[in-house]
Amino acid sequence: MANNNRDGKMSLEEAGRKGGEATARNHDKEFYQEIGKKGGEATAKNHDKEFYQEIGRKGGEATAKNHDKEFYQEIGHKGGEARSNSDNDDGKMSREEAGRKGGEARARQRRDK
Protein backbone atom coordinates (compact mmCIF):
# COMPACT_ATOMS: atom_id res chain seq x y z
CA MET A 1 0.00 0.00 0.00
CA ALA A 2 1.48 3.29 -1.12
CA ASN A 3 1.85 5.98 1.49
CA ASN A 4 1.51 9.05 -0.74
CA ASN A 5 1.35 12.66 0.33
CA ARG A 6 -1.04 15.28 -1.07
CA ASP A 7 0.83 15.93 -4.31
CA GLY A 8 0.85 12.25 -5.29
CA LYS A 9 4.55 11.74 -4.62
CA MET A 10 5.90 8.84 -2.59
CA SER A 11 6.63 9.64 1.06
CA LEU A 12 10.16 9.34 2.42
CA GLU A 13 8.98 6.39 4.53
CA GLU A 14 7.61 4.54 1.49
CA ALA A 15 10.72 5.32 -0.58
CA GLY A 16 12.96 4.06 2.22
CA ARG A 17 10.97 0.86 2.59
CA LYS A 18 11.06 0.16 -1.16
CA GLY A 19 14.78 0.93 -1.32
CA GLY A 20 15.48 -1.36 1.60
CA GLU A 21 13.51 -4.18 0.04
CA ALA A 22 15.36 -3.78 -3.28
CA THR A 23 18.72 -3.75 -1.50
CA ALA A 24 17.81 -6.90 0.43
CA ARG A 25 16.92 -8.68 -2.81
CA ASN A 26 20.21 -7.72 -4.45
CA HIS A 27 22.71 -8.35 -1.66
CA ASP A 28 23.76 -11.25 0.56
CA LYS A 29 24.80 -11.62 4.19
CA GLU A 30 28.45 -10.79 3.41
CA PHE A 31 27.41 -7.42 1.94
CA TYR A 32 25.69 -6.44 5.16
CA GLN A 33 28.59 -7.70 7.26
CA GLU A 34 31.03 -5.59 5.24
CA ILE A 35 29.00 -2.38 5.45
CA GLY A 36 28.47 -3.02 9.17
CA LYS A 37 32.21 -3.43 9.65
CA LYS A 38 32.93 -0.22 7.74
CA GLY A 39 30.30 1.65 9.75
CA GLY A 40 31.74 0.38 13.01
CA GLU A 41 35.24 1.42 12.02
CA ALA A 42 34.05 4.89 11.00
CA THR A 43 32.14 5.29 14.25
CA ALA A 44 35.19 4.22 16.26
CA LYS A 45 37.29 6.90 14.52
CA ASN A 46 34.75 9.61 15.27
CA HIS A 47 33.84 8.84 18.88
CA ASP A 48 35.67 8.44 22.15
CA LYS A 49 35.37 6.14 25.15
CA GLU A 50 32.72 8.36 26.77
CA PHE A 51 30.46 7.97 23.72
CA TYR A 52 30.49 4.19 24.04
CA GLN A 53 30.01 4.38 27.81
CA GLU A 54 26.95 6.58 27.34
CA ILE A 55 25.31 4.37 24.72
CA GLY A 56 26.10 1.32 26.83
CA ARG A 57 24.49 2.94 29.87
CA LYS A 58 21.39 3.92 27.89
CA GLY A 59 21.13 0.43 26.42
CA GLY A 60 21.46 -1.14 29.84
CA GLU A 61 18.77 1.12 31.26
CA ALA A 62 16.41 0.34 28.38
CA THR A 63 17.03 -3.39 28.76
CA ALA A 64 16.42 -3.21 32.52
CA LYS A 65 13.18 -1.34 31.93
CA ASN A 66 11.93 -3.87 29.36
CA HIS A 67 12.95 -7.15 31.02
CA ASP A 68 12.29 -8.89 34.29
CA LYS A 69 14.32 -11.03 36.68
CA GLU A 70 13.66 -14.20 34.66
CA PHE A 71 15.24 -12.64 31.57
CA TYR A 72 18.48 -11.97 33.43
CA GLN A 73 18.42 -15.43 34.98
CA GLU A 74 18.02 -17.00 31.54
CA ILE A 75 20.81 -15.07 29.87
CA GLY A 76 23.06 -15.67 32.88
CA HIS A 77 22.35 -19.38 32.69
CA LYS A 78 23.07 -19.45 28.94
CA GLY A 79 26.29 -17.51 29.42
CA GLY A 80 27.38 -19.85 32.20
CA GLU A 81 26.68 -22.90 30.05
CA ALA A 82 28.61 -21.45 27.13
CA ARG A 83 31.51 -20.57 29.40
CA SER A 84 31.59 -24.00 31.04
CA ASN A 85 31.57 -25.68 27.63
CA SER A 86 34.66 -23.74 26.60
CA ASP A 87 37.75 -25.94 26.79
CA ASN A 88 40.40 -23.29 26.39
CA ASP A 89 41.92 -21.01 28.99
CA ASP A 90 41.69 -17.79 27.03
CA GLY A 91 42.56 -15.39 29.82
CA LYS A 92 38.95 -14.36 30.43
CA MET A 93 37.62 -14.02 33.94
CA SER A 94 36.15 -17.05 35.62
CA ARG A 95 32.42 -17.62 35.97
CA GLU A 96 32.74 -16.95 39.66
CA GLU A 97 34.48 -13.62 39.09
CA ALA A 98 31.97 -12.61 36.41
CA GLY A 99 29.09 -13.51 38.70
CA ARG A 100 30.57 -11.57 41.59
CA LYS A 101 31.17 -8.49 39.47
CA GLY A 102 27.71 -8.72 37.93
CA GLY A 103 26.12 -9.04 41.34
CA GLU A 104 28.03 -6.06 42.66
CA ALA A 105 27.07 -3.96 39.65
CA ARG A 106 23.41 -4.92 40.00
CA ALA A 107 23.47 -4.09 43.73
CA ARG A 108 24.97 -0.66 42.95
CA GLN A 109 22.32 -0.09 40.29
CA ARG A 110 19.51 -0.88 42.73
CA ARG A 111 21.08 1.23 45.47
CA ASP A 112 21.52 4.26 43.18
CA LYS A 113 17.90 4.35 42.01
C-alpha positions as CSV (number, residue, x, y, z in Angstrom):
1,M,0.0,0.0,0.0
2,A,1.5,3.3,-1.1
3,N,1.8,6.0,1.5
4,N,1.5,9.0,-0.7
5,N,1.3,12.7,0.3
6,R,-1.0,15.3,-1.1
7,D,0.8,15.9,-4.3
8,G,0.9,12.3,-5.3
9,K,4.5,11.7,-4.6
10,M,5.9,8.8,-2.6
11,S,6.6,9.6,1.1
12,L,10.2,9.3,2.4
13,E,9.0,6.4,4.5
14,E,7.6,4.5,1.5
15,A,10.7,5.3,-0.6
16,G,13.0,4.1,2.2
17,R,11.0,0.9,2.6
18,K,11.1,0.2,-1.2
19,G,14.8,0.9,-1.3
20,G,15.5,-1.4,1.6
21,E,13.5,-4.2,0.0
22,A,15.4,-3.8,-3.3
23,T,18.7,-3.8,-1.5
24,A,17.8,-6.9,0.4
25,R,16.9,-8.7,-2.8
26,N,20.2,-7.7,-4.4
27,H,22.7,-8.4,-1.7
28,D,23.8,-11.2,0.6
29,K,24.8,-11.6,4.2
30,E,28.4,-10.8,3.4
31,F,27.4,-7.4,1.9
32,Y,25.7,-6.4,5.2
33,Q,28.6,-7.7,7.3
34,E,31.0,-5.6,5.2
35,I,29.0,-2.4,5.5
36,G,28.5,-3.0,9.2
37,K,32.2,-3.4,9.7
38,K,32.9,-0.2,7.7
39,G,30.3,1.6,9.7
40,G,31.7,0.4,13.0
41,E,35.2,1.4,12.0
42,A,34.1,4.9,11.0
43,T,32.1,5.3,14.2
44,A,35.2,4.2,16.3
45,K,37.3,6.9,14.5
46,N,34.7,9.6,15.3
47,H,33.8,8.8,18.9
48,D,35.7,8.4,22.2
49,K,35.4,6.1,25.2
50,E,32.7,8.4,26.8
51,F,30.5,8.0,23.7
52,Y,30.5,4.2,24.0
53,Q,30.0,4.4,27.8
54,E,27.0,6.6,27.3
55,I,25.3,4.4,24.7
56,G,26.1,1.3,26.8
57,R,24.5,2.9,29.9
58,K,21.4,3.9,27.9
59,G,21.1,0.4,26.4
60,G,21.5,-1.1,29.8
61,E,18.8,1.1,31.3
62,A,16.4,0.3,28.4
63,T,17.0,-3.4,28.8
64,A,16.4,-3.2,32.5
65,K,13.2,-1.3,31.9
66,N,11.9,-3.9,29.4
67,H,12.9,-7.2,31.0
68,D,12.3,-8.9,34.3
69,K,14.3,-11.0,36.7
70,E,13.7,-14.2,34.7
71,F,15.2,-12.6,31.6
72,Y,18.5,-12.0,33.4
73,Q,18.4,-15.4,35.0
74,E,18.0,-17.0,31.5
75,I,20.8,-15.1,29.9
76,G,23.1,-15.7,32.9
77,H,22.3,-19.4,32.7
78,K,23.1,-19.5,28.9
79,G,26.3,-17.5,29.4
80,G,27.4,-19.9,32.2
81,E,26.7,-22.9,30.0
82,A,28.6,-21.5,27.1
83,R,31.5,-20.6,29.4
84,S,31.6,-24.0,31.0
85,N,31.6,-25.7,27.6
86,S,34.7,-23.7,26.6
87,D,37.7,-25.9,26.8
88,N,40.4,-23.3,26.4
89,D,41.9,-21.0,29.0
90,D,41.7,-17.8,27.0
91,G,42.6,-15.4,29.8
92,K,38.9,-14.4,30.4
93,M,37.6,-14.0,33.9
94,S,36.2,-17.1,35.6
95,R,32.4,-17.6,36.0
96,E,32.7,-16.9,39.7
97,E,34.5,-13.6,39.1
98,A,32.0,-12.6,36.4
99,G,29.1,-13.5,38.7
100,R,30.6,-11.6,41.6
101,K,31.2,-8.5,39.5
102,G,27.7,-8.7,37.9
103,G,26.1,-9.0,41.3
104,E,28.0,-6.1,42.7
105,A,27.1,-4.0,39.6
106,R,23.4,-4.9,40.0
107,A,23.5,-4.1,43.7
108,R,25.0,-0.7,43.0
109,Q,22.3,-0.1,40.3
110,R,19.5,-0.9,42.7
111,R,21.1,1.2,45.5
112,D,21.5,4.3,43.2
113,K,17.9,4.4,42.0
